[in-house]
């Protein structure tokens, strides 16, 4: 009986360790998306990076808005919206998608072009 309990305890400890490791890795990944320099600031170094479920939701909307790509930067409460998501498209071009606090798209501007996409 004692041997079975030790085996279960070991499994619980290993499972708990795996869950904790995944949590730390996910946090590091989310923080890294919003910051190129590891400071936790947005992609231009001025604001705070978006993290967690806010980043997940805003990223999905931004990628859908521009027709695909990957998120390469984020900023919370910049001068153009509540959320800013930088999407790099497959062709290498970058688009900044600005959302309000309810995740409504305000605009999507190509970096350097100044126009809506």
Phi, psi and omega in degrees: 000316181295324181296319178296322179293320178297319179296316178295320179298317178299318180296319179296319180295316179297318179296317179297320178296320179296317179297317179297319179296320177296320179297317179295317179297318179296320178295318179296319179296313181298318179294324182290330180295323185275355188214124177281336187251007177077009183275347185086001177272165180295180187296338178260006175082002185259323187250187180265136179290149176277143180224171171063216184294331176298315179296316180302310183292312181297322180296314180300314180296316182295316180296318176298320182299320184264359176083029176116170181126197179223149180283126180239002177188158177206155177209138178263131176054060173274185186288347183251354179178175179288317177241139170237126177241123176267123180247129173260119182280167182301333180276001179094348179288154181241141179230130174266120179254124180255132181236152173277182185291350177254015177069023173275135181289126177268315177194166175221112186242131173291137178299124177088345183269329180077356181251162176286146175256000000 
